[in-house]
Amino acid sequence: MPLEKRTRVEIFLPTRMDTVAYRTVTEWLAEELAFSRGGSTLTTPFTGLYASTTEKTLTHDRIQILFCDFDLDSDDLGGRAEILSYLTDVRSLLMEILHEEDVWIIYHSVTRIS
């Protein structure tokens, strides 16, 4: 049974109904990952709580997780550098467009049975 090392990337995107920018950037990024990496998955919204660093209250928030498997091994130094460079650019773009306090992007190794 052949095994394939990949890297799972998960981007936590807030959902806002009051602005077109959120829907537009979410759709664009999902399509970008699908075209460039072979596919992407966007979850239905989850409701969560977070403690803001600027306010002393808990905030109810709705998020979606956009995830994609990159055909790169994050345990390999070259693969890790490529992923980090790409994800740093994506995070900067999302922070600028969405004006969020923070945008979480995580990655981890996965092994796919092919």
C-alpha positions as CSV (number, residue, x, y, z in Angstrom):
1,M,0.0,0.0,0.0
2,P,1.8,3.2,-1.2
3,L,1.9,6.2,1.2
4,E,2.2,9.8,0.3
5,K,3.5,12.6,2.6
6,R,1.5,15.8,2.3
7,T,0.9,18.9,4.4
8,R,-2.6,19.9,5.5
9,V,-3.2,23.6,5.6
10,E,-6.2,25.0,7.6
11,I,-7.2,28.6,7.4
12,F,-9.7,29.9,10.0
13,L,-11.9,32.5,8.3
14,P,-14.4,34.6,10.1
15,T,-17.9,34.8,8.5
16,R,-19.5,38.2,8.4
17,M,-22.9,38.8,6.8
18,D,-22.4,42.6,6.8
19,T,-19.7,42.9,4.3
20,V,-19.1,41.5,0.8
21,A,-15.3,41.4,1.4
22,Y,-15.5,38.3,3.5
23,R,-17.6,36.3,1.0
24,T,-15.4,37.5,-1.9
25,V,-12.1,36.6,-0.3
26,T,-13.3,33.3,1.0
27,E,-14.6,32.3,-2.5
28,W,-11.4,33.6,-4.1
29,L,-9.1,31.7,-1.7
30,A,-11.1,28.4,-2.0
31,E,-10.9,28.6,-5.8
32,E,-7.2,29.6,-5.7
33,L,-6.4,26.6,-3.6
34,A,-8.5,24.3,-5.8
35,F,-6.8,25.4,-9.0
36,S,-3.2,25.6,-7.6
37,R,-3.3,22.6,-5.3
38,G,-5.9,20.3,-6.8
39,G,-8.8,20.9,-4.4
40,S,-10.0,22.7,-1.3
41,T,-12.8,22.2,1.3
42,L,-14.7,24.8,3.1
43,T,-16.6,23.8,6.2
44,T,-20.0,25.1,7.2
45,P,-19.8,27.9,9.8
46,F,-18.9,27.0,13.4
47,T,-19.8,29.2,16.3
48,G,-17.0,29.9,18.8
49,L,-15.9,32.3,21.5
50,Y,-12.7,34.2,21.7
51,A,-11.2,36.6,24.2
52,S,-10.0,39.7,22.4
53,T,-6.6,41.2,23.2
54,T,-8.1,44.7,22.9
55,E,-11.3,44.2,24.9
56,K,-12.0,42.5,28.2
57,T,-15.0,40.6,27.0
58,L,-15.7,37.3,25.2
59,T,-16.9,37.7,21.6
60,H,-19.1,35.2,19.9
61,D,-17.8,34.6,16.4
62,R,-18.7,32.4,13.5
63,I,-15.8,30.9,11.5
64,Q,-15.3,28.6,8.6
65,I,-12.3,26.4,8.1
66,L,-10.8,26.3,4.6
67,F,-8.5,23.4,4.2
68,C,-6.3,22.0,1.5
69,D,-3.6,19.3,1.3
70,F,-0.4,20.6,-0.3
71,D,1.7,18.1,-2.2
72,L,4.7,19.0,-0.1
73,D,6.3,17.3,2.9
74,S,6.6,19.9,5.7
75,D,9.2,17.7,7.4
76,D,11.5,18.5,4.5
77,L,13.3,21.9,4.9
78,G,12.6,22.9,1.3
79,G,8.9,22.0,1.6
80,R,8.6,23.8,4.9
81,A,10.2,27.0,3.5
82,E,7.8,27.0,0.5
83,I,4.7,26.5,2.7
84,L,5.7,29.1,5.2
85,S,6.4,31.7,2.5
86,Y,3.1,31.0,0.8
87,L,1.1,31.0,4.0
88,T,2.8,34.2,5.3
89,D,1.7,36.0,2.1
90,V,-1.9,34.6,2.4
91,R,-2.1,35.7,6.1
92,S,-0.8,39.2,5.3
93,L,-3.4,39.5,2.5
94,L,-6.2,38.3,4.7
95,M,-5.3,40.6,7.6
96,E,-5.2,43.6,5.2
97,I,-8.4,42.9,3.4
98,L,-10.5,41.7,6.3
99,H,-9.1,44.1,9.0
100,E,-9.1,41.3,11.6
101,E,-7.3,41.3,14.9
102,D,-5.8,37.9,14.0
103,V,-6.2,35.3,11.3
104,W,-5.2,31.7,12.2
105,I,-3.5,29.5,9.7
106,I,-2.1,26.2,10.8
107,Y,-0.4,23.3,9.0
108,H,0.6,19.8,9.9
109,S,1.9,16.7,8.2
110,V,-0.5,14.1,6.9
111,T,0.1,10.8,5.3
112,R,-2.2,9.8,2.5
113,I,-2.8,6.3,1.5
114,S,-2.8,6.3,-2.3
